[in-house]
């Protein structure tokens, strides 16, 4: 005696290989979490004070406009008073030498005497 069983459609093997069911489950979970979060956000909690105009003004922080810093107009066109290096290459060479021996010099700005002979 054989039991007759109704055979339904088989699970597509290609969908199993692509983890399609996992992706669908993850999408459903994200959607439900987003819905719950929106519901909690809009839900009025009993005992909580409402936002009044004064409480909103107290919490409000005006946007800060970062404009250009103020400069005195008559000092904008003034160049350097001294130019001690004959060329820009000599200037860069001197700064490079200063950076290289910076570690062995003493003082707060490392511009003093050498720490060893």
C-alpha positions in Angstrom: 0.0 0.0 0.0 1.5 3.3 -1.0 0.5 6.6 0.5 -0.4 9.1 -2.1 1.1 12.4 -1.4 0.6 15.6 -3.3 3.9 16.8 -4.6 4.3 20.5 -4.6 6.7 22.5 -6.7 10.3 21.8 -5.8 12.6 24.5 -4.5 14.6 26.0 -7.3 18.2 24.9 -6.9 19.5 28.1 -8.6 17.9 30.3 -5.9 19.5 28.2 -3.2 22.9 28.6 -4.8 22.5 32.4 -5.0 21.3 32.7 -1.3 18.2 34.3 -2.7 16.1 33.3 0.3 18.6 34.8 2.7 18.6 38.1 0.8 14.8 38.2 0.9 14.7 37.4 4.6 17.3 40.2 5.3 15.3 42.7 3.3 12.1 41.8 5.1 13.9 42.2 8.5 15.2 45.6 7.6 11.8 46.7 6.4 10.1 45.6 9.7 12.8 47.2 11.8 12.4 50.5 9.9 8.6 50.3 10.4 9.0 49.7 14.1 11.5 52.5 14.4 9.2 55.0 12.6 6.3 53.8 14.8 8.3 54.4 18.0 9.4 57.8 16.7 5.8 59.0 16.1 4.3 57.3 19.2 3.5 59.8 22.0 4.9 58.5 25.3 2.6 59.1 28.2 4.1 61.3 30.9 6.6 62.9 28.5 6.4 66.6 28.2 5.6 68.1 24.9 8.0 70.3 23.0 6.9 73.9 23.6 8.1 76.9 21.8 10.3 78.0 24.6 11.9 74.5 24.9 12.5 74.5 21.1 14.1 77.9 21.3 16.3 76.8 24.2 17.6 73.8 22.2 18.0 75.8 18.9 21.5 76.5 17.9 21.8 79.1 15.1 23.9 78.1 12.2 27.4 79.6 12.2 28.5 81.4 9.1 32.3 80.9 8.5 33.2 84.0 6.5 36.6 85.3 5.6 38.6 86.7 8.5 38.9 90.5 8.7 42.1 92.1 7.5 43.1 95.7 7.7 42.8 97.0 4.2 46.0 99.1 4.2 48.2 96.1 5.2 47.1 93.8 2.4 49.5 95.1 -0.2 52.6 95.2 2.0 55.3 92.7 1.2 58.0 91.3 3.4 60.5 93.9 4.6 63.6 91.6 4.3 64.6 89.2 1.7 67.7 87.5 3.0 67.9 84.7 0.4 69.2 85.5 -3.1 67.0 82.9 -4.7 64.0 80.7 -3.8 66.2 77.6 -4.2 68.7 78.9 -1.6 65.8 79.5 0.8 64.4 76.0 0.4 68.0 74.5 0.8 68.4 76.4 4.1 65.0 75.3 5.4 65.8 71.7 4.5 69.1 71.9 6.4 67.2 73.3 9.4 64.7 70.4 9.4 67.4 67.8 9.1 69.4 69.1 12.2 66.2 69.9 14.1 66.5 66.7 16.3 69.9 67.5 17.8 69.3 71.1 18.7 68.3 72.2 22.1 65.6 74.7 23.3 61.8 74.9 23.0 61.9 75.8 19.3 64.9 73.6 18.6 66.9 76.6 17.3 69.5 76.7 20.0 72.9 75.0 20.5 73.7 71.5 19.5 73.1 68.9 22.2 76.3 67.0 21.4 79.6 68.1 19.8 
